[in-house]
Amino acid sequence: MILRLWSGWATGENVAAYDRVLNTEVAPGIVARNLPGLDRFDVSRRRAEEEQGQTEREFLTAMWFHDMDAVAAFTGGDPHEPVVPANARRVLSRFDDHSRHYKLRQRHIG
């Protein structure tokens, strides 16, 4: 399994706008593609307590793929390229220009 992580940041009123775009357009659009090898797609926002004094709010997407071929199929080629639709780009102040990938070594379930 491959964990693909990507972060984007928004400020001010764009925090709510990006949250809305991400959860009503971007994520459902990706899920609707029924991508072979995509096992799970999680959307998180950094805890406000950890962002005190900062003007930007961080969003993290975590996608679990079966392998790097499945990641490449998702991105359309280069597995490290971010997939950031125009509506999301309009409300983000910045975002990772490359996704990070981690190979699952061991899963511990308690």
N, C-alpha and C positions, 0 to 999 in steps of 0.2 A: 504494500500500500504506500502511496505517495500523498503526503500532506502538502497542499499548495497554500501558502499564506500571502496575503496582499493587504496593504493598508492604504486608506485614503483619509484626508483631513478636511474638515469644513469649519467655517467660522460663523458667528452670529446667527442670523435667520437662516442661513444655508444649512445649519446643522439639521433642523427639522426637515428642510427641503430634501437634503440628501438621504436622510433616513427614509423618507417617503418614496423617493425614486428607487433606492436600493431594494426596499422591501415590497414595493408594488409593481415595479417594472423590471429591474435588472435581475434579481433573484428568480422571480417567476418565469422570466424569459429564458434564463439558463436552464431551469428545471424542465420547462416545456420542450426543450430540445431533445430530451430523452437521450442524453449522451451515453454511449456505451462506455463503461468503465468509471463513470461518476457515481460514487457510492453515497456521498453525503455532502451537503453544502450548509455551512453555518455562518450566520452574520452576527457579529458582536460589536458592542461599542464600549470603549474604555470607561471604567467607573469614574464618575464625576469627581470623586474624592481624590483620585490620582491625577486629575488635570487642573487642580486649583491653581489659579494664577496664570494659566495658559489661555490664549485666545482661540486656539484651535481645538477641535474635538476629533479624536481618532476613532475610525471604524476599521474593523478587521474582518476580512472574509477568509474562511478556512474551508477548503474543499478537499475531500478525500477521493483520490483516483486509484484505480487498480494498478496503473503503471504509467511511465512517462509517455508512452504512445497515446494513451487516453488523454493526457494533458495536452499533447501536441494537437490532437484532434479537436479539443475544446478551443484552443487558441487559433487554430487554422495554420499551424506551422511551427513557429518558434515557441517552445513551451515556457520560456521565461517572459515572453511579452505579456503585458497586462491587457485585460479585456475591459475597457472602460468606455461604455456608450456615451454618445454626445450629451444626453440629458444629465448624466452623472458628471461629466467633465465641466459642465456649466456651473455646477454648485460646489465643486470641490476647490479648495484653495491650493491643494497639492496632493500628489499621490505617488506611491512607489512606481518607479519606471521599470522595475523588474520584479516578478514574483519570486518568492523563496520556496524551495522544495526540500522536503525532508522524507527520507525513507523510514518507514516504521520498522523499528528494531524489535520491540517487544511490547505487547499490550498486557497491562495488569488491571484486573478487574477485582474490586473489593466487595 
